[in-house]
Amino acid sequence: MTTEQWGELKKQLLETVGESNYRNWIEPLQFVDSTGGVARIAAPTNFAGTYVSRNYGDLILHRISSFDSGVRRIEFSTAPANTQAIPAARRTEAAAAAGAAAAPAPAAAPARRPVSARDSMLPPAPLDSRFTFDTFVVGKPNELAHAAARRVAEGGPVTFNPLFLYGGVGLGKTHLMHAIAWELKTSHPELNVVYLSAEQFMYRFVQALRDKKIMDFKSLFRSVDVLMVDDVQFIAGKDSTQEEFFHTFNALIDQNRQIIISGDCPPGEMKDMEERIKSRLQCGLVVDLHPTDYELRLGILQSKTDSFRAQQPDLVIKDGVLEFLAHRISTNVRVLEGALTRLFAFASLVGREITLELAQDCLSDILRASERKITVEEIQRRVSDHYNIRLSDMLGPKRVRSFARPRQVAMYLAKQMTSRSLPEIGRRFGGRDHTTVLHGVKRIEELRQQDGQIAEDLEMLRRALEA
Ligand SMILES: Nc1ncnc2c1ncn2[C@@H]1O[C@H](COP(=O)(O)OP(=O)(O)OP(=O)(O)O)[C@@H](O)[C@H]1O
């Protein structure tokens, strides 16, 4: 490639990446040579080489190969220490950003050092192409989290920072984060969006410490426009990673960069997490993904079935199968999806239509494992909520009707819906005797026959507990 062609190529890049990115990253690059299918480009610092490689590597390769079709790969190296590739002021800035790693090479050191894979501490986020907003089914349990994610994905002015998503296993936190990243990558390609798990954050931090590249690490993370850290609970109890996370977090918030975090519980309840981090995590918007309800599960199954059908149009699913699965598998969406995938694979292998019997056969282990064990405590909580009394009043000694009746309802449901014996139930109701429980159960059984309101309450509570 000639100097003129390189100049032409840079001009094209200016149009694509915009002036500010051009001045910061592209302008200082120098074309060195191209041999054996490898084009060598010198960047002023190690940090700049890594950054350009990660963000513009593909673009530059594409443009170079339009001038020289033999080029298959680009190698970035640091320019000689006395290079004038960037103005002095910017060089100081870049050197400061890259820290010790960018110090001028000693005279005896090789003039150029290829930027190795290990230097690339922030490779492109590995995003799952299936996790988009289009494939995310919205229902009551996740509508707030979805709406907040949508808002952040618009990429407008930062309104809540950080956005903290929490919820149990397999309820769609990662899916939503990836969906935000995909959306931003499409609508705002100029933004540097980084998604990674807290585990990867720690791994890169430890690697930077080991390689004495902590300044590179800091610069990389501080150059991010949108940072997403998944499963933040992973860094609980890991003191130095927490410390670094805290500083990265603060630096980005101070620069008004968007942060999105996910965790398995609300920030305030995270064990072994420093108080200052918990409090920082709570300062934006905290939203939870509730356990799925029947309607959401059915919606997800229908949506996944539609995409399976697109690949296998002759697939036959008998009525009632999806409803059965939505009713029986309530653990989490990952399990639900796994069940459906297995069912489709099995049906297509044996060439049978999907009936209720086939589903029961093929998924017997999942169905057994998903049988929900309702606890006495759950029943107590649900019943006290329903009758609007405090749990302590339900378990306490007061015999007034407004507490005694809900208490008996809860005892009745505990007898019906759990395998606990009367004495065991009694113990869980503030140490009551088994005869008291028996009396309560009998009383509610009678009332169920005579009192429509009680019958309705029982039915409603049973359905809520089974959901
Ligand atoms: N509302 C939804 N619509 C469609 N698919 C969903 C939904 N919720 C979850 N899923 C699917 O369920 C699977 C598990 O979701 P995901 O990995 O996002 O869960 P998570 O909350 O991050 O779990 P973990 O706590 O284990 O990290 C994914 O395949 C995801 O696509």
The ligand as a MOL file (V3000), in Angstrom:
LIG
                    3D

  0  0  0     0  0            999 V3000
M  V30 BEGIN CTAB
M  V30 COUNTS 31 33 0 0 0
M  V30 BEGIN ATOM
M  V30 1 N -38.8670 -13.0320 29.2840 0
M  V30 2 C -38.1360 -13.8650 28.5550 0
M  V30 3 N -38.4010 -14.0590 27.2470 0
M  V30 4 C -37.6960 -14.9320 26.5010 0
M  V30 5 N -36.6730 -15.6690 26.9750 0
M  V30 6 C -36.3470 -15.5160 28.2680 0
M  V30 7 C -37.0480 -14.6210 29.1290 0
M  V30 8 N -36.5150 -14.6910 30.3540 0
M  V30 9 C -35.5170 -15.5720 30.2790 0
M  V30 10 N -35.4000 -16.0650 29.0330 0
M  V30 11 C -34.4450 -17.0810 28.5460 0
M  V30 12 O -34.0810 -17.8890 29.6550 0
M  V30 13 C -32.7030 -18.2130 29.6230 0
M  V30 14 C -32.0390 -17.7640 30.9030 0
M  V30 15 O -32.0430 -16.3360 30.9330 0
M  V30 16 P -30.7860 -15.4710 31.4440 0
M  V30 17 O -29.5100 -16.1750 31.1290 0
M  V30 18 O -30.9500 -14.0820 30.9240 0
M  V30 19 O -31.0540 -15.5410 32.9980 0
M  V30 20 P -30.3030 -14.8170 34.1980 0
M  V30 21 O -31.3580 -14.1100 34.9650 0
M  V30 22 O -29.1630 -13.9970 33.6860 0
M  V30 23 O -29.7830 -16.0720 35.0090 0
M  V30 24 P -28.4880 -16.2760 35.9410 0
M  V30 25 O -28.8750 -15.7310 37.2660 0
M  V30 26 O -28.3150 -17.7470 35.9420 0
M  V30 27 O -27.3420 -15.5540 35.3100 0
M  V30 28 C -32.1460 -17.5400 28.3820 0
M  V30 29 O -32.0770 -18.4510 27.3310 0
M  V30 30 C -33.1560 -16.4580 28.0610 0
M  V30 31 O -33.2190 -16.1750 26.6890 0
M  V30 END ATOM
M  V30 BEGIN BOND
M  V30 1 1 1 2
M  V30 2 1 2 3
M  V30 3 2 2 7
M  V30 4 2 3 4
M  V30 5 1 4 5
M  V30 6 2 5 6
M  V30 7 1 6 7
M  V30 8 1 6 10
M  V30 9 1 7 8
M  V30 10 2 8 9
M  V30 11 1 9 10
M  V30 12 1 10 11
M  V30 13 1 11 12
M  V30 14 1 11 30
M  V30 15 1 12 13
M  V30 16 1 13 14
M  V30 17 1 13 28
M  V30 18 1 14 15
M  V30 19 1 15 16
M  V30 20 2 16 17
M  V30 21 1 16 18
M  V30 22 1 16 19
M  V30 23 1 19 20
M  V30 24 2 20 21
M  V30 25 1 20 22
M  V30 26 1 20 23
M  V30 27 1 23 24
M  V30 28 2 24 25
M  V30 29 1 24 26
M  V30 30 1 24 27
M  V30 31 1 28 29
M  V30 32 1 28 30
M  V30 33 1 30 31
M  V30 END BOND
M  V30 END CTAB
M  END
